[in-house]
Amino acid sequence: MYHSPFREEKSPSMKVSETKNLWIDYGTNEGGTIIDLVLKIFPTLNVHEAINEINREMLTDSIFSFHQPQNVSPEKRKLFSTDENKGIQIDKIIDLGSNPSLTAYLKSRMISLKTAQGFCKEVYFTVGEKQFFGIGNQNEKGWAIRNKFWKGCSGQGVSLYKKGYGQLAVFEGIFDLFSYLEIEGEKNLAQDFLVLNSLANLNKSSSIISLYDSTMLLLDNDESGKKATLDMVSSLKNCYDLSEWYSPFKDLNDYLLSNKIAGHKRSVRIK
């Protein structure tokens, strides 16, 4: 059983059988072959590309694989369910673009490599005796790392991308920022960007937010995101909520995916 890659959940609801080449998501009652699953994860791939992706994953000992790490103890596996992954040892950091799986992951989320390269790196890391890789954005204390099945960090903190502007745009995760840039473009954005990497970092970011003339909050349209937005708007006079612009979608990436699939583009930027 696995946690679904299509939503946040506390208990695993997806079953994958490598021997039968089948999967089923009990949360949505969807299922099919492994090829169907790859096509669902990466909607921009065709069948031939999906088969190549499966072959590539089977040849790499990566966290992307459907295989559970066989040589990692249960204690070490628990590291992957924690926010503060003290067991992560960073081995190598290189520019994005050399790892086909990571590039395909960006493509599946409708994010261009060029957009991501301005903020993220390919991060290769070790947990126990196993090596993994993901897309990483640096924060105050380490790296926030994610791939198509997992996200965590080597150290918890916010990521501030500062250019000296008077306006700040705040996002929960790096893909929210990517999506914003894909929708708006970078040319006319006279803003600094703050990625929380976790809502748990929001209170600690108040000292940064208070330095700006105005702050746009582009947090998730879920219960925790709405509560965090309300708290910030209530406590800091320079904050305003922009989440209505991508409602009823959960976040900016869902909004981006929906609009690109529909073949049109709508700005979320406030006047």
C-alpha positions as CSV (number, residue, x, y, z in Angstrom):
1,M,0.0,0.0,0.0
2,Y,1.2,3.5,-0.8
3,H,0.2,7.1,-0.1
4,S,-1.6,8.5,-3.2
5,P,0.6,10.9,-5.2
6,F,-2.5,12.8,-6.3
7,R,-3.5,14.2,-2.9
8,E,-2.4,14.6,0.7
9,E,-3.5,11.7,3.0
10,K,-2.5,10.3,6.4
11,S,-3.2,6.7,5.6
12,P,-2.1,4.8,2.4
13,S,-5.0,4.2,0.1
14,M,-3.3,3.1,-3.1
15,K,-2.4,-0.5,-3.9
16,V,0.2,-1.4,-6.5
17,S,1.1,-4.9,-7.7
18,E,4.3,-5.2,-9.6
19,T,3.7,-8.8,-10.3
20,K,0.2,-8.3,-11.8
21,N,1.1,-4.9,-13.3
22,L,-2.0,-3.4,-11.8
23,W,-2.9,-0.6,-9.4
24,I,-6.0,0.7,-7.6
25,D,-6.7,3.9,-5.7
26,Y,-9.3,3.1,-3.1
27,G,-9.8,6.7,-2.4
28,T,-11.2,7.4,-5.8
29,N,-11.9,3.8,-7.0
30,E,-9.6,4.4,-10.0
31,G,-7.2,1.8,-11.3
32,G,-5.5,0.2,-14.3
33,T,-2.1,-1.0,-15.5
34,I,1.2,0.6,-14.4
35,I,1.3,2.4,-17.7
36,D,-2.1,3.9,-16.9
37,L,-0.7,5.1,-13.6
38,V,2.3,6.7,-15.2
39,L,0.0,8.4,-17.7
40,K,-2.1,9.7,-14.9
41,I,0.9,11.0,-13.0
42,F,2.4,12.6,-16.2
43,P,-0.6,13.6,-18.3
44,T,1.6,15.2,-21.0
45,L,3.3,11.8,-21.8
46,N,2.2,9.5,-24.5
47,V,2.2,5.7,-24.1
48,H,5.7,5.3,-25.7
49,E,7.1,7.9,-23.3
50,A,5.4,6.3,-20.4
51,I,7.0,2.9,-21.1
52,N,10.4,4.6,-21.4
53,E,9.8,6.3,-18.0
54,I,9.0,2.9,-16.4
55,N,12.1,1.4,-17.9
56,R,14.2,4.2,-16.7
57,E,12.8,4.0,-13.1
58,M,13.5,0.2,-13.0
59,L,17.1,0.9,-13.8
60,T,17.6,3.5,-11.1
61,D,17.6,2.9,-7.3
62,S,15.5,6.0,-6.7
63,I,12.7,7.0,-4.5
64,F,10.6,7.4,-7.7
65,S,10.4,3.7,-8.1
66,F,7.3,1.8,-7.0
67,H,9.7,-0.6,-5.3
68,Q,10.0,-0.2,-1.5
69,P,13.7,0.0,-0.4
70,Q,14.4,-3.6,0.7
71,N,17.6,-2.9,2.7
72,V,16.4,0.0,4.8
73,S,15.2,-0.8,8.3
74,P,11.7,0.3,9.5
75,E,13.3,2.9,11.7
76,K,15.1,4.5,8.7
77,R,12.0,4.3,6.6
78,K,10.2,6.5,9.2
79,L,12.5,9.3,8.1
80,F,10.5,9.7,5.0
81,S,7.3,10.6,6.9
82,T,8.8,13.4,9.0
83,D,9.1,17.1,8.2
84,E,12.5,17.6,9.8
85,N,14.5,14.9,8.0
86,K,17.7,14.9,10.1
87,G,18.6,11.5,8.6
88,I,19.1,13.1,5.1
89,Q,22.7,13.3,4.0
90,I,23.2,15.7,1.0
91,D,25.7,14.1,-1.4
92,K,25.6,16.3,-4.5
93,I,23.9,19.4,-5.8
94,I,23.9,20.2,-9.5
95,D,22.0,22.4,-11.9
96,L,18.5,21.2,-13.0
97,G,18.4,19.6,-16.4
98,S,20.6,16.5,-16.3
99,N,18.1,14.1,-14.7
100,P,15.3,13.0,-17.1
101,S,13.0,11.9,-14.3
102,L,13.1,15.3,-12.6
103,T,12.6,17.1,-15.9
104,A,9.6,14.9,-16.7
105,Y,8.2,15.6,-13.2
106,L,8.4,19.4,-13.9
107,K,6.7,18.8,-17.3
108,S,3.9,16.8,-15.7
109,R,3.2,19.8,-13.5
110,M,3.3,22.2,-16.5
111,I,6.5,23.9,-15.2
112,S,9.2,24.7,-17.7
113,L,12.8,23.8,-16.9
114,K,13.8,27.4,-17.4
115,T,11.4,28.6,-14.7
116,A,12.6,26.0,-12.2
117,Q,16.3,26.5,-12.9
118,G,16.1,30.0,-11.4
119,F,15.2,28.7,-8.0
120,C,16.0,25.0,-7.7
121,K,18.8,22.4,-8.1
122,E,19.0,18.7,-8.5
123,V,19.7,17.4,-5.0
124,Y,21.1,13.9,-4.5
125,F,21.0,12.5,-1.0
126,T,21.4,9.4,1.1
127,V,19.3,7.9,3.8
128,G,20.9,5.0,5.5
129,E,22.5,3.1,2.7
130,K,20.1,4.1,0.0
131,Q,20.6,7.0,-2.5
132,F,17.8,9.2,-3.8
133,F,17.3,12.4,-5.7
134,G,14.8,15.2,-6.0
135,I,14.2,18.9,-6.9
136,G,15.5,21.1,-4.1
137,N,15.1,24.7,-3.1
138,Q,17.5,26.0,-0.5
139,N,16.1,27.5,2.8
140,E,17.6,29.0,5.9
141,K,18.7,25.6,7.4
142,G,19.0,23.2,4.5
143,W,17.1,22.0,1.5
144,A,13.4,21.5,0.8
145,I,13.3,18.5,-1.5
146,R,10.5,16.9,-3.5
147,N,9.9,14.4,-6.3
148,K,6.7,13.0,-7.7
149,F,6.0,10.7,-4.7
150,W,7.6,12.4,-1.7
151,K,8.6,15.7,-0.2
152,G,10.7,16.5,2.9
153,C,13.7,18.6,4.0
154,S,17.2,18.3,5.3
155,G,16.5,21.4,7.5
156,Q,13.3,23.4,8.1
157,G,13.1,27.0,7.1
158,V,11.7,29.5,4.6
159,S,13.2,30.4,1.2
160,L,13.4,34.2,0.5
161,Y,14.2,35.3,-3.0
162,K,15.1,39.0,-2.6
163,K,15.6,41.6,-5.3
164,G,14.9,44.7,-3.3
165,Y,11.3,45.4,-4.1
166,G,8.7,46.8,-1.8
167,Q,6.1,44.1,-2.5
168,L,6.3,40.5,-1.3
169,A,4.5,37.5,-2.7
170,V,4.1,34.6,-0.2
171,F,3.6,30.9,-1.3
172,E,3.3,27.7,0.6
173,G,5.5,25.6,-1.7
174,I,8.0,26.1,-4.5
175,F,5.5,24.7,-7.1
176,D,3.1,27.5,-6.2
177,L,5.8,30.0,-7.0
178,F,6.7,28.2,-10.3
179,S,3.0,28.2,-11.3
180,Y,2.7,31.9,-10.5
181,L,5.7,32.7,-12.7
182,E,4.3,30.4,-15.5
183,I,1.0,32.3,-15.4
184,E,2.3,35.8,-15.0
185,G,5.8,35.7,-16.5
186,E,8.8,37.3,-14.8
187,K,9.3,40.4,-16.9
188,N,7.0,42.8,-15.1
189,L,7.0,41.3,-11.6
190,A,8.4,43.9,-9.3
191,Q,8.2,41.6,-6.3
192,D,10.3,39.6,-3.9
193,F,9.2,36.0,-3.3
194,L,8.9,34.1,0.0
195,V,8.3,30.3,-0.1
196,L,7.3,28.9,3.3
197,N,8.0,25.3,2.5
198,S,5.6,24.5,5.3
199,L,2.8,26.4,7.0
200,A,4.6,25.7,10.2
201,N,7.1,28.4,9.2
202,L,4.4,31.1,8.7
203,N,4.7,32.6,12.2
204,K,8.5,32.7,11.9
205,S,8.2,34.7,8.7
206,S,6.3,37.6,10.2
207,S,9.5,39.5,10.8
208,I,10.3,39.3,7.1
209,I,6.7,40.1,6.0
210,S,6.6,43.2,8.2
211,L,9.5,44.8,6.3
212,Y,7.5,45.1,3.1
213,D,5.1,47.8,2.1
214,S,2.6,45.2,0.9
215,T,2.4,41.4,1.0
216,M,0.4,39.2,-1.3
217,L,-0.7,35.9,0.3
218,L,-1.2,33.1,-2.2
219,L,-1.7,30.2,0.1
220,D,-3.8,27.0,-0.5
221,N,-7.6,27.1,-0.6
222,D,-7.9,24.4,2.0
223,E,-8.8,24.7,5.7
224,S,-5.3,25.2,7.0
225,G,-4.4,27.6,4.2
226,K,-7.5,29.7,4.7
227,K,-6.9,29.9,8.5
228,A,-3.3,30.9,8.0
229,T,-4.3,33.6,5.6
230,L,-6.9,34.9,7.9
231,D,-4.5,35.0,10.8
232,M,-1.9,36.9,8.8
233,V,-4.4,39.4,7.4
234,S,-5.7,40.0,10.9
235,S,-2.3,40.5,12.5
236,L,-0.3,42.3,9.8
237,K,-1.8,45.4,8.1
238,N,0.4,45.0,5.0
239,C,-1.1,41.6,4.0
240,Y,-3.9,40.9,1.7
241,D,-5.4,37.6,0.4
242,L,-5.1,36.7,-3.2
243,S,-6.4,33.2,-3.0
244,E,-9.8,34.1,-4.5
245,W,-8.2,34.6,-7.9
246,Y,-7.5,30.8,-8.2
247,S,-10.6,29.6,-6.3
248,P,-12.1,27.0,-6.4
249,F,-8.8,25.3,-7.1
250,K,-6.8,24.2,-4.2
251,D,-3.6,26.0,-5.2
252,L,-1.9,27.8,-8.0
253,N,-0.6,24.6,-9.7
254,D,-4.0,23.1,-9.9
255,Y,-5.2,26.4,-11.4
256,L,-2.3,26.4,-13.9
257,L,-3.0,22.8,-14.9
258,S,-6.7,23.4,-15.4
259,N,-6.2,26.5,-17.5
260,K,-3.5,25.0,-19.7
261,I,-5.5,21.9,-20.3
262,A,-8.5,24.0,-21.2
263,G,-6.3,26.0,-23.6
264,H,-6.5,29.5,-22.0
265,K,-4.6,31.7,-19.6
266,R,-6.0,33.9,-16.9
267,S,-3.9,36.3,-14.8
268,V,-4.1,36.0,-11.0
269,R,-2.2,39.2,-10.4
270,I,-4.0,41.9,-8.5
271,K,-4.1,45.5,-9.8
